[in-house]
Amino acid sequence: MTPLISLDDVKSGLPIRPGTTSFDTTLTAIIASVTSQISTACRRVFEKQEHSEIFHVQVGAKQVYDLYGFSDDGFFYRPDGLPFLLTNRPIDANLPVTVRFDPRHVFGDDTIIPSDEVTLLPEKNFVFVNRALSRSRDSVKITYTAGYEVAGGSLSGSLPEDIKLAAKLQSVFLFKKTDYANVGSSGDTAEDGQSGKEWATQSGLLPEVQSLLIPYRRLLRGRE
């Protein structure tokens, strides 16, 4: 897993003299641990890579008459309901997004929906399919590329400032604490789905770090 921040990022928050390398092994291990902790807390991998997610078709698309004469046959398909919400970000809009529809769940090349029938809104992580799809479970597979670029052995150059700060705070805290213990908790909805029931789980992340990570926690909409 690519480190979220570099050694220099963490050292800048510690009273370590420039050029000192005696703590590098310890700090490298801490950065790796913090990267794993934050990735787990956010339910995501931060480095850029290809993802495939599978979705139910809750509603399809409906035929709408073309009053302005833009289409050849006098009508077009408009998505009837919510679009597919991709859960990894940021999406690389320069790389292809492939949508397959197959109620048999085989998802071969013959199930690919033509690109001119697919609309991507990368700023919202939305994918619209502009054709009729039968309502079905686990029948849409969307493959796309998302994440942050690796530079200089870490992601610190392309990451949002909140994530970099969270990783730095947690790393500095662990380095300074000789006998650290889990110091925070997070809640997940109980498996029975009943509202108001939460199970406390020790996350090991500082409360300030957890607050910084809230906007970057991956939604559990599609499944990979």
C-alpha positions in Angstrom: 0.0 0.0 0.0 1.5 3.4 -1.0 2.2 5.6 2.0 -0.1 8.6 2.3 2.7 10.9 3.4 6.5 11.0 3.2 9.1 10.8 5.9 9.8 14.5 5.4 6.1 15.3 6.0 6.1 13.6 9.4 9.5 15.0 10.4 8.3 18.5 9.8 5.9 18.0 12.7 8.6 16.6 15.1 11.6 18.1 16.9 14.0 16.2 14.7 17.2 17.9 13.5 17.6 18.2 9.7 19.7 15.4 8.3 18.9 13.0 11.2 18.1 9.5 10.0 18.2 7.5 13.2 14.4 7.5 13.5 13.6 6.7 9.8 12.9 3.0 10.4 10.5 3.7 13.2 8.8 6.5 11.3 8.5 4.4 8.1 6.7 1.7 10.1 4.4 4.2 11.7 3.5 5.8 8.3 2.7 2.3 6.9 0.5 1.6 10.0 -1.3 5.0 9.7 -1.8 4.5 6.0 -3.5 1.2 6.7 -5.6 2.6 9.5 -6.8 5.5 7.5 -7.5 3.3 4.5 -9.6 1.0 6.7 -11.4 3.9 8.3 -12.3 5.4 4.9 -13.1 2.0 3.4 -11.0 2.8 0.4 -7.6 2.6 -1.4 -6.3 6.0 -2.1 -3.8 5.4 -4.9 -5.0 5.5 -8.5 -6.1 2.1 -9.8 -8.9 0.4 -11.8 -12.1 -0.5 -9.9 -15.1 -2.6 -10.9 -18.4 -2.2 -9.0 -21.6 -4.1 -9.4 -25.0 -2.5 -9.1 -28.7 -3.4 -9.0 -30.9 -1.8 -11.6 -33.5 -0.1 -9.4 -35.2 1.7 -12.2 -34.6 1.8 -15.9 -34.9 4.5 -18.6 -38.0 5.7 -20.3 -38.7 6.8 -23.8 -39.1 10.6 -24.2 -40.2 12.3 -27.4 -37.6 14.6 -28.9 -39.4 17.9 -29.4 -36.3 19.7 -30.7 -35.4 17.3 -33.5 -32.0 16.3 -32.1 -32.5 12.6 -32.7 -32.9 10.6 -35.9 -36.0 8.7 -34.9 -37.9 11.3 -32.9 -37.3 10.1 -29.4 -34.5 9.4 -26.9 -34.1 7.6 -23.6 -33.9 9.5 -20.4 -32.7 7.8 -17.2 -35.8 7.4 -15.0 -34.5 7.8 -11.5 -31.2 8.0 -9.8 -27.9 7.5 -11.7 -25.3 4.9 -10.7 -23.1 6.4 -8.0 -19.5 5.3 -8.2 -17.9 5.1 -4.7 -14.2 5.6 -5.4 -12.9 9.1 -6.1 -11.5 11.1 -7.7 -12.4 9.6 -11.1 -10.0 9.9 -14.0 -12.3 11.2 -16.7 -9.5 10.8 -19.3 -9.6 7.0 -19.0 -12.5 4.9 -20.3 -15.5 4.0 -18.2 -16.9 0.6 -19.2 -20.5 -0.3 -18.4 -21.7 -3.9 -18.8 -25.3 -5.0 -18.4 -26.0 -8.7 -18.0 -28.8 -10.2 -15.8 -26.9 -13.5 -16.1 -23.9 -12.0 -14.3 -21.4 -13.2 -16.8 -20.3 -9.7 -18.0 -18.5 -10.6 -21.1 -17.4 -8.3 -23.9 -20.7 -8.8 -25.6 -22.5 -7.2 -22.7 -20.7 -3.8 -23.0 -23.0 -0.8 -23.4 -21.8 1.5 -26.3 -19.9 4.5 -25.0 -22.4 6.9 -26.7 -25.1 5.6 -24.5 -23.1 6.2 -21.3 -22.7 9.7 -19.7 -20.1 10.3 -16.9 -20.3 13.2 -14.5 -16.9 12.9 -12.8 -17.4 15.8 -10.5 -20.4 14.0 -8.9 -19.2 10.4 -9.5 -22.4 9.8 -11.5 -22.9 7.4 -14.4 -26.0 7.7 -16.5 -27.0 4.9 -18.9 -29.1 6.4 -21.7 -31.0 3.3 -22.7 -33.7 1.1 -21.2 -32.4 -1.5 -18.7 -34.6 -4.2 -17.2 -35.0 -4.0 -13.5 -32.7 -6.6 -12.0 -30.2 -7.4 -9.2 -26.4 -7.3 -9.6 -26.8 -6.9 -13.3 -24.6 -3.8 -14.0 -20.9 -3.8 -13.8 -19.0 -0.5 -14.1 -15.2 -0.5 -14.5 -13.4 2.8 -14.1 -10.1 4.3 -12.8 -10.0 6.5 -9.7 -7.6 7.6 -7.0 -4.6 9.8 -6.4 -1.3 9.8 -8.2 1.8 8.3 -6.7 4.8 10.8 -6.7 8.1 10.4 -4.9 7.1 7.2 -3.2 4.0 8.6 -1.5 0.6 10.2 -2.3 1.3 13.4 -0.4 1.7 15.6 -3.5 -1.8 14.9 -4.9 -3.8 14.2 -1.7 -6.3 16.7 -0.3 -4.8 18.7 2.5 -7.3 17.2 5.1 -6.0 13.7 4.4 -2.4 14.8 4.6 -3.0 16.6 7.9 -4.8 13.6 9.3 -2.0 11.2 8.4 0.6 13.6 9.8 -1.3 14.2 13.1 -1.7 10.5 13.6 1.9 9.6 12.8 3.3 12.3 15.1 1.0 11.2 17.9 2.1 7.5 17.6 5.8 8.5 17.4 5.5 10.6 20.6 3.4 8.1 22.6 5.5 5.3 24.0 2.6 3.2 25.2 -0.2 4.2 22.9 -3.6 2.6 23.0 -6.7 3.0 20.9 -8.1 6.5 21.5 -11.2 6.7 19.4 -14.2 4.9 18.3 -16.5 4.8 15.4 -20.0 3.4 14.9 -21.5 1.3 12.1 -25.1 0.4 11.7 -26.0 -3.0 13.2 -26.3 -5.9 10.8 -30.1 -6.1 11.4 -30.3 -2.6 9.8 -32.3 -1.1 12.7 -31.8 2.6 13.1 -30.3 3.8 16.4 -28.3 0.6 17.0 -24.6 1.1 16.8 -21.7 -1.1 17.8 -18.7 0.8 19.2 -15.5 -0.3 17.5 -12.0 0.8 18.5 -10.5 2.6 15.5 -7.1 3.7 16.9 -7.5 7.1 15.3 -7.4 10.4 17.1 -10.8 12.1 17.3 -9.4 15.1 15.4 -8.2 12.7 12.7 -11.6 11.0 12.4 -13.2 14.4 11.9 -10.9 15.3 9.1 -11.6 12.0 7.3 -15.4 12.1 7.4 -15.8 13.7 3.9 -13.5 11.0 2.4 -15.2 7.9 3.8 -16.3 5.7 1.0 -20.0 5.1 0.6 -21.2 1.5 0.5 -23.4 1.8 -2.6 -21.9 -0.5 -5.2 -20.0 -3.6 -4.4 -16.6 -4.6 -5.8 
